[in-house]
Amino acid sequence: MFDESLKSSARPKLAVWKFASCDGCQLSLLNCEEELLTVAGAVSIAYFPEATRGVVEGPYDVSLVEGSVTTPEEIERIAQIREMSRVVVTLGACATSGGIQALRNFADVAEFRSVVYAHPEYLSTLARSTPISAHISVDLELRGCPIDKGQLLEVLGALVEHRRPRIPSYSVCAECKRRGTVCVAVAHGTPCLGPVTQAGCGALCPAYERGCYGCFGPQNTPNTASLSDHLVATGMSPEMAMRVYRTFNAASEPFRRESERQERAVVASGKGNAR
């Protein structure tokens, strides 16, 4: 169990790993600023290339993994990380759902490769971008693009204190109500993914009268079909409804399934570009 696995470690050895990603979630740890010295005192940072050149050999008590799996080599590498780690925590949309690069999953990656690279034959890549959990068992997922540093600190604190971290699974709408933000969808008719998106950002976009973009992926019981039907009924085209789900968490199962439903509607209507 997550809360039992580290009880033998007074000062857990922490490793931070990067796969296909932009490094934003790793930077969230460095951006803890005032809390960083406390974190460094509570854990032993054994492997973190973005922060230090020093390397302490594994095994590791905790591995934080950023990024998705996009190459054959990464499949082998993540398996090795799992073998040497007592607890694996995935960080961000790339690691938890395949990230923005999972847009390749809806098209022909060979076509993209031929257009972008002068010598695509030199590349070794997979047809799909997949989350870490598609290849190994994961103990905890932290959502977001990027993750929320408060949630990261909660996870690290829970590891040190040998307890389960308190990470919400409800929707962004609950955060809007908690901070007293007027619902942008009801008050202004602004398209918003808040009802189907997991909390964690503090309802940042609605606080500035913008709809939620779904950065934290689907909440635990998302009714994406109902939300999409409402968006289309109030003026959004099926093509745009498809696209709103194909951003940071395009390959997460509820968002993927709903975007494909809207794609079928686009194809059936004979309008738009269903990609």
C-alpha positions as CSV (number, residue, x, y, z in Angstrom):
1,M,0.0,0.0,0.0
2,F,1.1,3.6,-0.7
3,D,1.0,4.5,3.0
4,E,2.9,1.4,4.2
5,S,5.7,1.1,1.7
6,L,8.1,3.7,3.1
7,K,7.8,3.1,6.8
8,S,11.3,1.7,7.0
9,S,12.8,4.8,5.4
10,A,13.6,7.7,7.8
11,R,14.7,9.9,4.9
12,P,13.3,8.5,1.5
13,K,15.6,8.5,-1.5
14,L,13.9,10.5,-4.2
15,A,14.5,10.2,-8.0
16,V,13.0,12.4,-10.7
17,W,12.8,11.0,-14.2
18,K,11.9,12.6,-17.6
19,F,10.3,11.0,-20.6
20,A,8.6,12.8,-23.6
21,S,7.6,16.1,-22.1
22,C,8.3,19.8,-21.8
23,D,9.9,19.7,-18.3
24,G,7.1,21.9,-16.9
25,C,6.1,19.5,-14.2
26,Q,9.7,19.0,-13.0
27,L,10.0,22.8,-12.8
28,S,6.9,22.8,-10.5
29,L,9.2,21.1,-7.9
30,L,11.9,23.7,-8.3
31,N,9.3,26.4,-8.2
32,C,8.3,25.4,-4.7
33,E,10.8,28.2,-3.7
34,E,10.3,28.7,0.1
35,E,9.3,25.1,0.6
36,L,12.1,23.6,-1.4
37,L,14.7,23.7,1.4
38,T,12.2,21.9,3.6
39,V,11.6,19.3,0.9
40,A,15.3,18.8,0.5
41,G,15.7,18.3,4.2
42,A,12.9,15.7,4.4
43,V,14.0,13.6,1.4
44,S,17.3,12.6,-0.1
45,I,17.4,13.8,-3.7
46,A,19.3,11.0,-5.3
47,Y,18.6,11.6,-9.0
48,F,17.3,14.8,-10.5
49,P,19.3,15.9,-13.6
50,E,17.4,19.2,-13.9
51,A,18.5,20.2,-10.4
52,T,21.8,18.6,-9.8
53,R,24.6,16.6,-11.5
54,G,25.0,14.5,-8.5
55,V,23.7,10.9,-8.8
56,V,23.1,8.4,-6.1
57,E,22.6,4.8,-7.3
58,G,19.2,3.1,-6.7
59,P,17.1,1.5,-5.6
60,Y,14.9,4.5,-4.8
61,D,12.1,4.9,-2.3
62,V,10.2,7.3,-4.5
63,S,10.3,8.0,-8.2
64,L,8.6,11.0,-9.7
65,V,8.1,10.4,-13.5
66,E,7.3,13.2,-16.0
67,G,6.4,12.5,-19.6
68,S,4.8,9.9,-21.8
69,V,6.2,6.8,-23.5
70,T,6.8,7.5,-27.2
71,T,9.8,5.3,-28.2
72,P,10.7,1.6,-27.9
73,E,13.6,2.5,-25.7
74,E,11.3,4.2,-23.2
75,I,9.3,1.1,-22.8
76,E,12.4,-0.7,-21.5
77,R,13.5,2.3,-19.4
78,I,10.3,2.7,-17.5
79,A,10.3,-1.0,-16.7
80,Q,13.7,-0.6,-15.2
81,I,12.6,2.4,-13.2
82,R,9.7,0.4,-11.8
83,E,12.0,-2.4,-10.7
84,M,14.3,0.0,-8.8
85,S,11.5,2.1,-7.2
86,R,9.3,1.3,-4.2
87,V,6.8,4.0,-5.1
88,V,6.2,5.5,-8.5
89,V,4.3,8.8,-8.9
90,T,3.5,10.1,-12.3
91,L,3.5,13.9,-12.8
92,G,1.3,15.8,-15.3
93,A,-0.8,15.2,-18.3
94,C,1.9,13.6,-20.4
95,A,2.7,10.9,-17.8
96,T,-0.9,10.3,-16.8
97,S,-2.7,10.4,-20.2
98,G,-0.1,10.7,-23.0
99,G,-0.1,14.5,-23.1
100,I,-0.5,16.8,-26.0
101,Q,1.7,14.5,-28.1
102,A,-1.0,11.9,-27.9
103,L,-2.7,13.8,-30.7
104,R,-0.6,11.4,-32.9
105,N,-2.9,8.6,-31.7
106,F,-5.7,10.0,-33.9
107,A,-3.7,10.2,-37.0
108,D,-0.8,8.6,-39.0
109,V,2.5,9.3,-37.2
110,A,4.4,8.3,-40.3
111,E,2.8,11.2,-42.1
112,F,3.7,13.7,-39.4
113,R,7.3,12.3,-39.3
114,S,7.7,12.7,-43.1
115,V,6.5,16.3,-43.0
116,V,8.5,17.5,-40.0
117,Y,11.9,15.7,-40.5
118,A,14.2,15.7,-43.5
119,H,15.3,12.2,-42.7
120,P,12.4,10.4,-40.9
121,E,14.1,7.1,-41.4
122,Y,16.6,8.0,-38.7
123,L,13.8,8.3,-36.1
124,S,12.7,5.5,-33.8
125,T,9.2,6.3,-32.5
126,L,6.0,4.6,-31.6
127,A,2.7,5.1,-33.4
128,R,1.1,6.1,-30.1
129,S,2.0,8.3,-27.1
130,T,0.9,6.4,-24.0
131,P,0.8,7.2,-20.3
132,I,3.2,5.6,-17.9
133,S,0.4,3.4,-16.4
134,A,0.0,1.7,-19.8
135,H,3.4,0.0,-19.2
136,I,3.9,-0.4,-15.4
137,S,1.9,-0.2,-12.2
138,V,1.7,3.3,-10.8
139,D,1.1,4.1,-7.2
140,L,-0.3,7.6,-7.6
141,E,-1.0,10.0,-10.5
142,L,-0.8,13.8,-10.2
143,R,-2.7,15.5,-12.9
144,G,-2.3,18.9,-14.6
145,C,-0.4,20.7,-17.4
146,P,1.6,21.5,-15.4
147,I,0.9,19.9,-12.0
148,D,-0.1,22.1,-9.0
149,K,2.9,22.6,-6.7
150,G,0.6,22.4,-3.7
151,Q,-0.5,18.9,-4.7
152,L,3.1,17.9,-5.2
153,L,4.0,19.1,-1.7
154,E,1.1,17.3,-0.3
155,V,2.3,14.1,-1.9
156,L,5.8,14.5,-0.7
157,G,4.6,15.4,2.8
158,A,2.3,12.3,2.9
159,L,5.2,10.1,1.8
160,V,7.4,11.4,4.7
161,E,4.5,11.1,7.2
162,H,3.5,7.6,6.0
163,R,-0.1,8.5,5.0
164,R,-2.3,8.6,2.0
165,P,-2.1,12.0,0.2
166,R,-5.2,14.1,0.0
167,I,-5.7,14.7,-3.7
168,P,-9.2,15.6,-4.9
169,S,-11.1,13.6,-7.6
170,Y,-14.1,15.9,-7.8
171,S,-14.7,18.5,-10.5
172,V,-13.4,22.0,-11.0
173,C,-17.0,23.3,-10.4
174,A,-16.5,22.5,-6.7
175,E,-13.5,24.7,-6.6
176,C,-15.4,27.5,-8.3
177,K,-18.1,27.3,-5.6
178,R,-15.5,27.2,-2.9
179,R,-13.8,30.4,-4.0
180,G,-17.1,32.2,-4.8
181,T,-16.6,32.3,-8.6
182,V,-19.7,32.9,-10.6
183,C,-20.3,30.1,-13.1
184,V,-19.1,31.4,-16.4
185,A,-21.2,28.8,-18.3
186,V,-24.5,29.8,-16.6
187,A,-23.8,33.6,-16.2
188,H,-22.2,34.3,-19.6
189,G,-22.7,31.2,-21.7
190,T,-19.0,30.6,-21.9
191,P,-18.1,27.0,-23.0
192,C,-16.4,25.4,-20.0
193,L,-15.0,21.9,-19.3
194,G,-15.2,22.4,-15.5
195,P,-18.0,20.0,-14.9
196,V,-16.0,17.1,-16.4
197,T,-12.5,18.1,-15.3
198,Q,-10.7,17.1,-12.1
199,A,-10.1,19.8,-9.5
200,G,-6.5,20.8,-8.6
201,C,-5.9,24.1,-10.4
202,G,-8.0,26.2,-8.0
203,A,-10.4,27.0,-10.8
204,L,-7.9,29.5,-12.2
205,C,-9.5,30.1,-15.7
206,P,-13.1,30.6,-14.5
207,A,-11.8,33.1,-11.9
208,Y,-10.8,35.3,-14.9
209,E,-14.1,34.7,-16.7
210,R,-12.7,32.1,-19.0
211,G,-13.9,28.5,-19.4
212,C,-12.0,25.6,-18.1
213,Y,-9.7,23.9,-20.7
214,G,-9.5,20.6,-19.0
215,C,-5.8,20.7,-18.0
216,F,-6.3,18.3,-15.1
217,G,-8.1,15.7,-17.2
218,P,-11.4,13.9,-16.4
219,Q,-12.8,13.9,-12.9
220,N,-13.8,10.6,-11.4
221,T,-17.4,10.5,-12.9
222,P,-17.4,12.7,-15.9
223,N,-20.6,13.0,-18.0
224,T,-18.8,14.2,-21.1
225,A,-21.7,13.2,-23.4
226,S,-24.2,15.4,-21.6
227,L,-21.8,18.4,-21.5
228,S,-21.0,18.0,-25.2
229,D,-24.7,17.8,-26.1
230,H,-25.2,21.1,-24.2
231,L,-22.3,22.8,-25.9
232,V,-23.5,21.8,-29.4
233,A,-27.1,22.7,-28.5
234,T,-25.9,26.2,-27.5
235,G,-24.0,26.9,-30.7
236,M,-20.7,25.0,-30.7
237,S,-20.1,22.9,-33.8
238,P,-19.4,19.1,-33.4
239,E,-15.9,19.8,-34.9
240,M,-15.1,22.3,-32.1
241,A,-16.7,20.0,-29.5
242,M,-14.3,17.3,-30.7
243,R,-11.3,19.7,-30.5
244,V,-12.0,20.9,-26.9
245,Y,-11.3,17.4,-25.7
246,R,-8.2,17.0,-27.8
247,T,-5.8,19.1,-25.9
248,F,-3.7,18.3,-22.8
249,N,-5.5,15.0,-22.0
250,A,-6.6,13.9,-25.5
251,A,-5.9,10.2,-24.8
252,S,-7.5,10.0,-21.4
253,E,-10.3,7.5,-21.8
254,P,-13.4,9.7,-21.2
255,F,-12.0,12.6,-23.3
256,R,-10.8,10.3,-26.1
257,R,-14.2,8.5,-26.2
258,E,-16.2,11.7,-26.3
259,S,-13.9,13.3,-29.0
260,E,-14.4,10.3,-31.2
261,R,-18.2,10.5,-30.7
262,Q,-18.0,14.1,-31.9
263,E,-15.7,13.1,-34.8
264,R,-18.3,10.6,-36.0
265,A,-20.8,13.4,-36.0
266,V,-18.5,15.6,-38.1
267,V,-18.0,12.8,-40.6
268,A,-21.7,12.1,-40.7
269,S,-22.5,15.7,-41.4
270,G,-19.8,15.9,-44.2
271,K,-18.6,19.2,-42.7
272,G,-15.3,20.2,-41.2
273,N,-12.0,18.5,-40.8
274,A,-12.3,15.5,-38.5
275,R,-8.7,15.4,-37.2
